[in-house]
Amino acid sequence: MVKKYILVTLMLIMFLNAFSNILNVIFGDYYPDIYIDNEGIISGFAVDILKEVEKNSNLTFNITIMNWDEAYETFLNTDDYDLIGLIIPTKERKEIFNFFDSVISSTPFIMTLYDNNKTYNELKNYEIGILKNSFLKGVLENEGFNNIIEYSTTDEIIKDLLDKKIESAAIEDERVIQRYLILNDLKPNIKYMKIFDPQPLTFASKINSKNEALKEFDRTLKTVLKSSDFELIQNLWMGIDTSYILERQKQANRLLIFSIVILSGFFIALIFFNIRSRTMVKNIKLTNKELENSFEKISILSDENKELSEKLEKIHSIFYSFIESNDTKSILNNSLEGLINLLPEAEAGSIGLVSDHTWKIYAAHGFPKDIYNAYLPIEEVIKVGKHVKEINNLNDYNQNIPKETENIFSKIESSQIKSSLFIDLYNGELFLGNISVNSKKALTFSESSKKIMEIFGRLIEIFIDLKFKEREAIDAYNYSLQKLSNVAENFDSETNIHMERICDISYEIAKKLDLKEETCQEIKRYAYYHDIGKILIPIEILKKPRELTPTEFLIIKKHTEYGAEIIGDAEIFKVAKNIALYHHERWDGTGYPFGLKGEDIPIEARIVAIADVYDALRSRRPYKKSFTHEQSMKIITVGDERTSPTHFDPKVLDIFKKIIENFKKRY
């Protein structure tokens, strides 16, 4: 009997080997591509890809993990492994390796400590750490770095940088830094000095390899990379919570602007006091008759110094608004008004910015509101360069402008402008727009006014650049939230159309409540993420075709708190967090997760709550049919065993009843 069992086992093994190809794969330990977790299990982005390849082929994989330099040297010098991953296909490596389709890309960069004041060029003369056998070594040598130190692991590089044993580090992927800081409970204290172009990451085999299984691996990998499962793997491993980073970046921006304001004020004071001091020295050397008049001159100087002090206060007031306000248009309008008040020759002014190759007025003071309708092709915009220039006749420049803009200029009497100061705004060599101040009098602007205008232009450039970067960061975070919401939708029965209806209904209610347009737009944008926490709820509960048990309902109620945790505590996403956390609270205190009551519930959550209930009633679910508009309105306004009109803010309910007729045909 035992012999028979052994024979059957051997036959089974031979059968499996006949229909299965084994590939030996070696990796460098590099989070999140591949790593060993706390329980000793090999995990990571690349592991999940290989599992998908196994599911779609006859291949199986034996995975080995080493330090990157050990893995690279072992693969290069032995025949024990068929594949190495994940690796960047450089020119030199292509001579010895076959590379498969790109799996993902990483963005290499050079970083140093936040308090390191050395410039990028100065850092080239000091120690820089890189991973041994990294492609970045050749890049750094081309950049001119003279003291390159190679390490076995990225963790060793980061530790030596934080301990100030090296001045800078070249890293292939930012997520390694994020993980190190989190695991070691450290605060971010680094800054980027240079960011290189993104580089593809993929698997590679040796050019002389004759293993036929590699052909099947190539075919299957191509299929997996085009599948929806690959998108889910990307969303799982490549998402990064940036809310804390955004908040820290915003604080750093505020500190930078405040420092610039102080330095600018000090610089202006030095200029004026230097001019006045020379005048006083000359006055002291005058004759006795001039000395008799010195008191009057000192009084004049005192008045001028008082005027200077007032100007400095105005400058401080202008740029303090940069820190206190988030409304870019209001900041620029207030700043422009302050500039015009600072320049005695100026009567009016404007700031024009370029968008989609068209120059438009973005802020103005001293002109009729019609000026905001003016626009110019970028080729016809007055450009004076990076320094202030005085222009005495605008009509000489306004020759080939659109008819509509010509009519507007005529209406605002631009032809009567006799004297102007212009300065262009740039981001590097990219023309962003310009600032102009104007007077209907034929005059010459003082050197003092020109210097103030020059400083103002540079600071506005910095402000616009920071706003661009902040917007990019916010857009990136919103993109991540939307992708997470889309993943949650795949788990639940909700769809994009469901999300968009809730967003639109919420926006209309907010508008009718006379909330600020900025707040209305935030509610519309972040209502989309109200159920983002469902991504952490077990799918078998979300997909259950029957009513939930009490225990299951307790679990699904946790999605509000999960959603708030995903969004984070950044002030800029406060509306999004309030909607996710409180949209199941009820006006009469019967909701969850905290049982808040009345106006203790944020207004944005009260608005989304009724939009969500109406849409749920109108929509079909695995456990219920859809209701008509009339049936849904009766349930909301009269009530049934689950819903009561006391659940909703009376004002919000009243407005909802007025606007909902416009949406009933969307179901």
Secondary structure, DSSP 8 states (H G I E B T S, - for coil): -HHHHHHHHHHHHHHHHHT-EEEEEEEE-BTTTBEE-TTS-EESHHHHHHHHHHHTSSEEEEEEEE-HHHHHHHHHH-SS-SEEEEE---TTGGGTEEE----EEE--EEEEETT----HHHHTTSEEEEETT-THHHHHHHHT--EEEEES-HHHHHHHHHTTSSSEEEES-HHHHHHHHHHTT----EEEEEE---EEEEEEEETT---THHHHHHHHHHHHHTSHHHHHHHHHHH----HHHHHHHHHHHHHHHHHHHHHHHHHHHHHHHHHHHHHHHHHHTS-HHHHHTHHHHHHHHHHHHHHHHHHHHHHHHHHHHHHH---HHHHHHHHHHHHHHH-TT-SEEEEEEEETTEEEEEEEESS-GGGGG-EEEGGGS----SS-EEES-GGGT-SS--HHHHHHHHHTTGGG--EEEEEEEEETTEEEEEEEEEESS-----HHHHHHHHHHHHHHHHHHHHHHHHHHHHHHHHHHHHHHHHHHHHHSS--HHHHHHHHHHHHHHHHHTT--HHHHHHHHHHGGGTTGGGGGS-HHHHT-SS---HHHHHHHHTHHHHHHHHH-S-GGGHHHHHHHHHTT--TTS--SSS---GGGS-HHHHHHHHHHHHHHHHS-BTTB----HHHHHHHHHT--SS--GGGS-HHHHHHHHHHGGGTGGG-
